[in-house]
Structure formats: structure tokens, C-alpha cells
Amino acid sequence: MLLKYIKSKISTGIVATILLVLVACEKKPQEILITPDNFYQATDKITEVMVHDIFSPPVAARIYAYPGIAAYEVMAMGNDNYQTLAGQLTDLDAIPELEIKEKVNFKLAALVAYLEVSKQLVFSEDKVMNYRDSLYQSWENSDSETFSVSKNYGLQVAEHVKEWMNSDHYHETRTMPKFSVFIEDAARWQPTPPDYMDGIEPHWGKIRPFVIDSAAQFKPAKHPDFSLKKDSDFYKELLEVYETGKKIRAIGNDSEEIQIAQFWDCNPYVSTHKGHLMFAKKKITPGAHWIGISKIAAKKANADFDRVIYAYTKTAIAINDAFISCWDEKYRSNLIRPETLINQHLDENWMPVLQTPPFPEYTSGHSVVSGAASTALTDVFGDNFEFDDTTEVPYGLPVRSFSSFNKAADEAAVSRLYGGIHYRAAIDIGLKQGRELGKFVIDNLKMEKRNIQ
């Protein structure tokens, strides 16, 4: 009996010792650190997926905007320096309230909301999910309880934003008629080489804007009356496109104008035809280029995570409304592209430096969007903000440097003349249209509480 008792005590002691060792070795929760780099990487991933999936410029702007708004709303819930966008953006209601804020990592929840909304907007959901799941695993390994609570809140906000997003008339425009071309009208847009595609997104003006009252609120001044008389303003603008193209092509690819045109091309799908073969080069859109600039500026300013989201979201909202405004005018005026008229009336062998995109000419989309985006970024980071634009480096183009966002916008706009795809009026008036719209956005969107009167 004594021996049995001793063995029992020894066994109990061993078990107790093992339990103590296991408890001592149990991993303690580690703080989940979320930095601006996490948001930069997430936006880069979405840009990568959009380039792969090939989205038109207006659709790409929508894809950037809604996830940014979701992330911003989560961030603002946890930061008293920022104001919710509920009641400011058209039809957006307040996001779900939190009973106990202390348990939520708002930066983590913002990224969850951002990726969850993004996932619904792209074709290659698996690419977003694989990236998301790698983050989830890392965060859960660090602190499973904080991760679970924060993730659940991020998902709640994402569902709220997606429900609002799905009422912006995008889905209705998917079933609307294609754009009809009336060739007997000499001024009306016609499909252009090399693919002669239908006009894309002819109903984009019906998409619900965020801040502007309607798609037509910033309707630009009318372009010069169509005329092929040599003394008309329209013909002079046509001749300017033709002669500029000839001049810079004679210089070759070393021409500063060609380098500017290529840098700001931002055509998401450029096709090349060689005999019976056709291949395409995928690139970013104009909106994506300015989203890239917002990242460059935020990094240079050493912005913290919350300010990065603020800058990104304000810029994305301005870009989105700029595309709605611009596309409303494009399919109202339905103006023919320079390439078509030059080939018909001046030189059948003339080709623009850039491939003409498949939609009407007036106003210039890049000009409108650049005007709006540069105005938003100037509001965030200030005027005369010098930066090196590395956005196009991944696509084989060099760095260009600018003394301000407005100077970059000026160059982006005139690049359309050098590229041979726009008349002067579409560039100058488009830039004005974008800047006026951008000012309206920053004047009416109260995001920082210190700016609220």
C-alpha cells in the first residue's frame, strides 16, 4: 500500500509539473502592429488585380473609392480627429456603432473592411482572398482575441458599405443599350483603330456621385463648333494635333513630348497587331496613377496610418466624381476623335503617338481627373509639394519630378495633345472642369474635425 501511495504521489507531481511547464510556455498575445505600409501594400495588391482583370478608367475609379470609404469610416470611428462621411456622401447612412471600443484594433478593422469591399468589386477574387488570408493568419497568430473582435467589426462595416454601394445604379447600367454610332453625322464619334471597339461606359453619367449634386453640375463650356473650314477654330485645333504629332515623331522617342505622352498614357489595354497576331499590354488607369501619387506624397510627408487613409479616400472620392462628370459630357457632345478626321481629310497614314481610347473625345478624361485629384491632394499636403513620381516605373517608364500636384496635372493634361488623342479645348476646358469639381469636393466634404466650423 505504501509503495502504491508513493507511486501515486510521484505521478501526480509529474503531471502537475508538466502542466506548469505548458502554462509557462503558452504564447502570450503579441500586439498587432498596423503601419502605413500595410495600407500601401493592400492598395498595391488591388491595383495589381485591376491591371490583371482590365477595368476601364471609370470602373477602376469606383473600385478605388468604395473600399477607401469603408476603411475611412472604420478609422474615423476610432479617431476623434476625423468626421464620419455619413450624411455627407449621397445616401450614406451611419456605420454600425460599437459598445466597447477598447477591444477593437481600428487599423486592423479598417484593412479588413478595405479588402472585403475590394473583393466584391474585382473579377479575380481569389487573388484578393489569398492576400487577405495571409494577413489574417499572421494577425490571428499574434492575438486571436483582438483579431476576432476587430475582424468582425471590419466585416460589419464592409457589409454596410456594400449595401450602400449596390444602390449606385452600377448594376443597372450593365444591362443598358450599347452606344449607337451615326456615321452620317460628320462630327459624331466613331470607333478608332486598331480594334474599332464600341464606346465604353456610355451610361456612366447615370452612376450616383458621392459629393457633386449631379453628373451635369460641372457641365463644361461647349467645344468649338465642328467645322472643316480652314479658318474655323475647330479646324485650327485639328491641325495643331496633326502638326504636333508630325513634329515630335520626327525627333523620335528622345522627344520630351513623346516621353510625357508615354508617361501619362494610363491606357489599361493597349493592343498591338502584327499580321494575324494580336497581343495586349496592360497598364494602370489615370485614376490609378493619381492613387499612386497619393501614396508617394503620404510617404514623403511621413503620414501616419490614419492620415494615409484620409488622403487616399479624399483623392479617390474626387477622382470618382470627376469620371462621372467627364463621362456625362463625353456622351452628351459625342465628339469625333482627331485620329479619325486626320485620316479622313489630312493624312490617311498618320497615327497618334498613343493609342486612341474607345470613347468620345470631349472633354479629356485625364485632364478632368488630374484637375480634381491634384486639387484634393493639394488640400491635404499643401501647394508646392515637390515629389518624384515613380508610379510608372513598374511598367518600364522612368521617374518624372514635379514641383507641385498642380504642375503634374498640367503635364498630364497636355500629354493628350502630344499623344495625338485630344484637341486643345478638351485639354484646357477639361482641366478647368476637374479643378472646379475638385474644389467643390474639398469645400463640401468635412473630413477633419478641425475644419468643421
C-alpha positions as MATLAB code, in Angstrom:
seq = 'MLLKYIKSKISTGIVATILLVLVACEKKPQEILITPDNFYQATDKITEVMVHDIFSPPVAARIYAYPGIAAYEVMAMGNDNYQTLAGQLTDLDAIPELEIKEKVNFKLAALVAYLEVSKQLVFSEDKVMNYRDSLYQSWENSDSETFSVSKNYGLQVAEHVKEWMNSDHYHETRTMPKFSVFIEDAARWQPTPPDYMDGIEPHWGKIRPFVIDSAAQFKPAKHPDFSLKKDSDFYKELLEVYETGKKIRAIGNDSEEIQIAQFWDCNPYVSTHKGHLMFAKKKITPGAHWIGISKIAAKKANADFDRVIYAYTKTAIAINDAFISCWDEKYRSNLIRPETLINQHLDENWMPVLQTPPFPEYTSGHSVVSGAASTALTDVFGDNFEFDDTTEVPYGLPVRSFSSFNKAADEAAVSRLYGGIHYRAAIDIGLKQGRELGKFVIDNLKMEKRNIQ';
ca = [
       0.000    0.000    0.000;
       2.815    2.353    0.910;
       4.523    1.710   -2.430;
       1.276    2.353   -4.293;
       0.774    5.600   -2.389;
       4.298    6.786   -3.218;
       3.840    5.986   -6.924;
       0.561    7.895   -6.944;
       2.185   10.962   -5.414;
       5.057   10.822   -7.899;
       2.640   10.561  -10.855;
       0.586   13.469   -9.557;
       3.722   15.542   -9.156;
       4.880   14.776  -12.669;
       1.504   15.768  -14.142;
       1.478   18.979  -12.119;
       4.991   19.802  -13.263;
       4.084   19.193  -16.908;
       1.022   21.434  -16.595;
       3.102   24.189  -15.033;
       5.632   23.931  -17.859;
       2.872   24.055  -20.502;
       1.270   27.093  -18.904;
       4.634   28.812  -18.661;
       5.370   28.043  -22.301;
       1.956   29.141  -23.571;
       2.429   32.010  -26.033;
       1.308   35.362  -24.718;
      -0.683   37.601  -27.104;
       1.513   39.955  -29.094;
       0.373   43.441  -30.057;
      -0.823   43.566  -33.663;
       1.043   46.475  -35.198;
      -0.533   48.015  -38.297;
       1.558   50.593  -40.171;
       1.055   52.759  -43.265;
       2.984   50.127  -45.215;
       0.147   47.677  -44.588;
      -2.282   50.024  -46.324;
       0.151   50.782  -49.156;
       0.602   47.058  -49.742;
      -3.152   46.478  -49.735;
      -3.775   49.221  -52.307;
      -0.885   47.943  -54.421;
      -2.461   44.489  -54.374;
      -5.817   45.861  -55.548;
      -4.079   47.838  -58.304;
      -2.241   44.685  -59.368;
      -5.522   42.770  -59.544;
      -7.225   45.560  -61.505;
      -4.417   45.618  -64.067;
      -4.755   41.852  -64.411;
      -8.543   41.982  -64.751;
      -8.541   45.018  -67.118;
     -11.061   47.566  -65.881;
     -11.975   50.707  -67.796;
     -10.930   54.033  -66.214;
     -14.390   54.931  -64.816;
     -14.941   51.462  -63.343;
     -11.449   51.452  -61.833;
     -12.235   54.752  -60.093;
     -15.287   53.161  -58.488;
     -13.173   50.203  -57.338;
     -10.733   52.524  -55.573;
     -13.396   54.690  -53.952;
     -15.730   52.326  -52.092;
     -13.061   50.290  -50.251;
     -11.366   53.546  -49.254;
     -14.619   54.884  -47.836;
     -15.131   51.669  -45.849;
     -11.618   51.900  -44.404;
     -12.043   55.598  -43.658;
     -15.322   55.077  -41.788;
     -13.721   52.460  -39.529;
     -10.712   54.687  -38.959;
     -12.898   57.702  -38.108;
     -14.834   55.616  -35.578;
     -11.595   55.141  -33.665;
     -10.040   58.579  -34.185;
     -11.777   61.676  -32.830;
      -9.839   63.912  -35.221;
     -11.854   62.690  -38.195;
     -15.510   63.081  -39.080;
     -17.745   60.352  -40.477;
     -18.799   60.668  -44.111;
     -22.329   59.534  -43.248;
     -24.730   62.294  -44.224;
     -22.043   63.868  -46.415;
     -21.795   61.321  -49.213;
     -25.045   60.814  -51.095;
     -27.301   58.248  -49.358;
     -24.601   57.006  -46.961;
     -26.007   56.225  -43.501;
     -24.007   55.876  -40.293;
     -21.992   52.691  -39.894;
     -22.747   50.255  -37.022;
     -21.964   51.611  -33.552;
     -19.565   49.970  -31.132;
     -20.416   49.338  -27.497;
     -16.830   48.823  -26.342;
     -14.176   50.493  -28.488;
     -11.250   49.378  -26.343;
     -11.293   45.829  -27.697;
     -11.080   46.847  -31.364;
      -7.865   47.461  -33.277;
      -9.311   50.059  -35.651;
      -6.389   49.954  -38.058;
      -6.785   46.210  -38.457;
     -10.567   46.560  -38.819;
     -10.057   49.261  -41.475;
      -7.896   46.916  -43.536;
     -10.455   44.131  -43.151;
     -13.208   46.444  -44.429;
     -10.995   47.663  -47.275;
     -10.154   44.178  -48.528;
     -13.668   42.821  -48.060;
     -15.235   45.570  -50.188;
     -12.418   45.340  -52.749;
     -13.000   41.613  -53.123;
     -16.551   42.168  -54.324;
     -15.500   44.710  -56.947;
     -12.904   42.728  -58.915;
     -13.091   39.603  -61.051;
     -10.088   37.808  -59.549;
     -11.482   37.481  -56.038;
      -9.122   34.614  -55.296;
      -6.089   36.890  -55.624;
      -7.517   39.264  -53.031;
      -8.601   36.404  -50.771;
      -5.174   34.761  -50.836;
      -3.552   38.036  -49.844;
      -6.207   38.678  -47.188;
      -5.875   35.191  -45.708;
      -2.115   35.565  -45.323;
      -2.719   38.714  -43.274;
      -5.465   37.068  -41.244;
      -3.192   34.168  -40.320;
      -0.439   36.491  -39.158;
      -2.788   38.652  -37.095;
      -4.542   35.669  -35.531;
      -1.219   34.142  -34.526;
      -0.291   37.377  -32.771;
      -3.509   37.959  -30.813;
      -6.500   35.805  -31.675;
      -8.973   37.651  -29.442;
      -8.162   41.140  -30.723;
      -8.097   39.825  -34.271;
     -11.518   38.203  -33.932;
     -13.214   41.274  -32.446;
     -11.577   43.669  -34.915;
     -12.239   41.453  -37.909;
     -15.913   41.123  -37.023;
     -16.303   44.880  -36.808;
     -14.489   45.404  -40.104;
     -16.823   42.898  -41.749;
     -19.888   44.673  -40.327;
     -18.772   47.975  -41.812;
     -17.917   46.301  -45.117;
     -21.436   44.854  -45.354;
     -22.901   48.275  -44.587;
     -20.826   49.939  -47.316;
     -21.533   47.171  -49.840;
     -25.271   47.526  -49.342;
     -24.973   51.268  -49.992;
     -22.628   50.665  -52.934;
     -25.049   48.282  -54.609;
     -27.635   51.051  -54.916;
     -25.467   53.411  -57.025;
     -27.027   52.225  -60.345;
     -23.876   50.446  -61.494;
     -25.646   47.110  -61.896;
     -28.484   48.732  -63.837;
     -26.029   50.225  -66.332;
     -24.701   46.742  -67.125;
     -27.917   45.947  -68.989;
     -28.430   49.291  -70.744;
     -28.056   49.548  -74.557;
     -24.683   49.877  -76.242;
     -23.685   53.219  -77.678;
     -25.060   53.771  -81.184;
     -22.821   55.313  -83.841;
     -24.329   57.528  -86.530;
     -21.623   57.810  -89.165;
     -23.681   60.163  -91.327;
     -23.048   62.859  -88.710;
     -19.501   64.008  -89.510;
     -18.963   65.442  -86.025;
     -20.057   62.345  -84.132;
     -17.589   59.932  -82.549;
     -16.661   56.813  -84.482;
     -14.708   53.745  -83.299;
     -10.961   54.118  -83.814;
      -8.045   51.872  -84.827;
      -6.742   49.327  -84.254;
      -9.638   47.472  -82.615;
     -12.604   49.703  -83.501;
     -14.222   48.944  -80.154;
     -17.660   50.164  -79.112;
     -17.709   53.225  -76.891;
     -17.158   52.093  -73.304;
     -19.426   53.022  -70.402;
     -21.881   55.240  -72.328;
     -24.200   55.335  -69.299;
     -21.608   56.221  -66.657;
     -23.233   59.604  -66.157;
     -26.134   57.735  -64.536;
     -23.930   56.433  -61.708;
     -24.727   58.079  -58.365;
     -21.986   60.578  -57.469;
     -20.591   60.970  -53.959;
     -20.412   64.732  -53.451;
     -21.476   66.625  -56.568;
     -25.208   67.216  -56.934;
     -25.466   65.527  -60.326;
     -23.352   64.381  -63.250;
     -24.164   67.631  -65.070;
     -23.326   70.006  -62.206;
     -19.944   70.849  -63.735;
     -21.009   70.731  -67.347;
     -18.133   72.386  -69.235;
     -18.319   75.142  -71.810;
     -19.066   73.895  -75.303;
     -16.170   72.899  -77.528;
     -15.557   74.927  -80.723;
     -18.257   74.283  -83.300;
     -17.400   71.426  -85.607;
     -16.137   72.718  -88.929;
     -13.564   71.687  -91.501;
     -13.255   75.213  -92.858;
      -9.620   76.218  -92.603;
     -10.352   79.471  -90.793;
     -12.516   77.822  -88.095;
     -11.328   77.353  -84.515;
     -12.128   73.656  -84.690;
     -10.024   73.093  -87.804;
      -7.123   75.009  -86.245;
      -7.237   72.689  -83.240;
      -7.352   69.661  -85.531;
      -4.329   70.972  -87.433;
      -2.473   71.534  -84.148;
      -2.870   67.853  -83.235;
      -1.710   66.770  -86.691;
       1.333   69.040  -86.858;
       2.372   68.382  -83.256;
       2.348   64.659  -83.927;
       4.436   65.014  -87.083;
       6.950   67.274  -85.363;
       7.620   65.116  -82.315;
       7.702   61.887  -84.325;
      10.395   63.436  -86.499;
      12.503   63.946  -83.364;
      11.855   60.382  -82.199;
      11.484   58.736  -78.805;
      14.038   61.107  -77.287;
      11.492   63.882  -77.700;
      10.394   65.306  -74.351;
       6.838   65.440  -75.661;
       6.804   61.725  -76.500;
       8.223   60.876  -73.086;
       5.487   62.952  -71.451;
       2.799   61.302  -73.575;
       4.018   57.811  -72.724;
       4.388   58.590  -69.024;
       0.765   59.708  -68.712;
      -0.720   57.239  -71.211;
      -2.540   55.258  -68.492;
      -4.457   53.176  -71.027;
      -5.382   49.898  -69.278;
      -5.464   47.939  -72.537;
      -3.166   48.808  -75.440;
      -3.370   46.292  -78.272;
      -0.676   45.648  -80.867;
      -1.368   43.981  -84.205;
       1.313   42.218  -86.258;
      -0.094   40.394  -89.230;
      -2.613   37.902  -87.899;
      -1.238   38.177  -84.381;
      -2.581   40.472  -81.694;
      -1.241   40.977  -78.195;
      -2.033   43.489  -75.493;
      -0.111   45.451  -72.907;
      -1.892   46.002  -69.596;
      -1.277   49.171  -67.625;
      -2.818   51.314  -64.917;
      -5.624   53.831  -65.452;
      -5.463   57.629  -64.931;
      -7.128   57.228  -61.538;
      -4.628   54.554  -60.541;
      -1.773   56.887  -61.438;
      -3.116   59.557  -59.076;
      -3.751   56.985  -56.353;
      -0.081   56.109  -56.779;
       0.837   59.771  -56.365;
      -1.193   59.912  -53.143;
       0.971   57.072  -51.823;
       4.176   58.852  -52.860;
       3.037   62.066  -51.157;
       1.940   60.325  -47.964;
       5.274   58.532  -47.716;
       7.234   61.731  -48.240;
       5.099   63.511  -45.624;
       5.675   60.602  -43.223;
       1.908   60.414  -42.714;
       0.594   58.055  -40.058;
      -1.840   55.251  -40.890;
      -4.988   57.299  -40.314;
      -3.804   60.262  -42.358;
      -2.825   57.936  -45.198;
      -6.395   56.633  -45.350;
      -7.737   60.187  -45.158;
      -5.567   61.348  -48.083;
      -6.321   58.256  -50.153;
     -10.072   58.447  -49.603;
     -10.417   62.158  -50.321;
      -8.459   61.703  -53.553;
     -10.442   58.617  -54.592;
     -13.764   60.392  -53.993;
     -12.680   63.347  -56.144;
     -11.494   61.005  -58.907;
     -14.745   59.042  -58.858;
     -16.965   62.121  -59.189;
     -14.633   63.536  -61.858;
     -15.157   60.470  -64.044;
     -18.932   60.699  -63.654;
     -18.853   64.371  -64.658;
     -16.485   63.805  -67.572;
     -18.307   60.775  -68.978;
     -21.606   62.638  -68.778;
     -20.141   65.252  -71.118;
     -18.386   62.765  -73.382;
     -21.620   61.061  -74.352;
     -23.528   64.338  -74.491;
     -21.196   66.000  -77.003;
     -20.165   62.728  -78.741;
     -17.302   64.499  -80.482;
     -15.177   62.736  -83.075;
     -11.523   61.977  -82.287;
      -8.618   63.734  -84.076;
      -7.283   60.455  -85.478;
     -10.484   59.817  -87.427;
     -10.605   63.259  -89.032;
      -6.878   63.412  -89.771;
      -7.021   60.037  -91.533;
     -10.117   61.104  -93.477;
      -9.084   64.611  -94.506;
      -5.364   65.252  -93.954;
      -3.222   62.122  -93.990;
      -4.539   58.568  -94.180;
      -1.238   57.201  -92.853;
      -0.993   59.460  -89.799;
      -1.003   57.695  -86.437;
      -1.139   59.207  -82.959;
       1.730   58.628  -80.531;
      -0.737   56.999  -78.141;
      -3.481   54.554  -78.995;
      -6.797   56.396  -79.106;
      -9.055   55.069  -76.321;
     -12.557   53.836  -77.219;
     -14.872   56.664  -76.185;
     -15.791   60.176  -77.395;
     -13.273   62.997  -77.279;
     -14.714   65.875  -75.235;
     -13.663   66.518  -72.507;
     -10.325   64.836  -71.849;
     -10.744   62.280  -69.076;
      -7.154   62.530  -67.884;
      -7.424   66.328  -67.779;
     -10.626   66.297  -65.719;
      -9.394   63.604  -63.339;
      -5.955   65.184  -62.946;
      -7.534   68.541  -62.168;
      -9.744   67.004  -59.479;
      -7.096   64.717  -57.953;
      -4.409   67.413  -57.827;
      -6.844   69.764  -56.087;
      -7.664   67.135  -53.456;
      -4.004   66.285  -52.846;
      -3.050   69.962  -52.609;
      -5.726   70.355  -49.946;
      -4.170   67.515  -47.933;
      -0.437   68.103  -48.393;
      -0.239   71.746  -49.460;
       0.824   73.592  -52.592;
       4.393   73.472  -53.904;
       4.734   69.900  -52.626;
       7.692   68.554  -54.588;
       7.748   64.851  -55.403;
       9.325   62.259  -57.657;
       6.641   60.326  -59.494;
       7.702   56.677  -59.603;
       4.221   55.349  -60.390;
       5.082   54.159  -63.898;
       8.428   52.539  -63.052;
       6.880   49.028  -62.794;
       5.669   49.496  -66.379;
       9.096   50.315  -67.772;
       8.925   54.113  -67.691;
      11.348   56.460  -65.919;
      10.756   58.709  -62.922;
       9.445   62.227  -63.530;
       9.728   65.006  -60.955;
       7.244   67.776  -60.185;
       7.248   70.899  -58.040;
       3.561   70.530  -57.153;
       0.468   68.428  -57.762;
      -0.904   71.180  -59.991;
       2.205   71.100  -62.180;
       1.808   67.351  -62.532;
      -1.830   67.850  -63.537;
      -0.815   70.443  -66.139;
       1.605   67.954  -67.681;
      -0.893   65.089  -67.550;
      -3.403   67.241  -69.412;
      -1.103   68.434  -72.200;
       0.162   64.869  -72.650;
      -3.090   64.208  -74.510;
      -2.119   66.723  -77.196;
       1.351   65.192  -77.501;
      -0.245   61.767  -77.653;
      -2.459   62.871  -80.549;
      -5.713   61.841  -78.910;
      -7.302   65.178  -77.886;
      -7.891   68.678  -79.196;
      -6.702   71.678  -77.203;
     -10.186   72.624  -75.955;
     -10.779   69.194  -74.398;
      -7.497   69.552  -72.518;
      -7.777   73.126  -71.243;
     -11.502   73.103  -70.516;
     -11.260   69.588  -69.077;
      -8.559   70.670  -66.631;
     -10.736   73.610  -65.565;
     -13.737   71.301  -65.183;
     -11.744   68.953  -62.947;
     -10.300   71.707  -60.772;
     -13.688   73.303  -60.206;
     -15.162   69.924  -59.323;
     -12.232   69.151  -57.032;
     -12.682   72.451  -55.209;
     -16.364   71.682  -54.727;
     -15.447   68.316  -53.221;
     -12.932   69.719  -50.733;
     -15.202   72.641  -49.824;
     -18.189   70.407  -49.116;
     -16.532   67.315  -47.671;
     -15.713   67.807  -43.996;
     -13.371   65.003  -43.006;
     -11.047   66.558  -40.435;
     -12.948   67.800  -37.389;
     -10.652   70.797  -37.022;
     -12.007   72.006  -40.374;
     -15.631   71.893  -39.247;
     -16.992   75.340  -38.457;
];
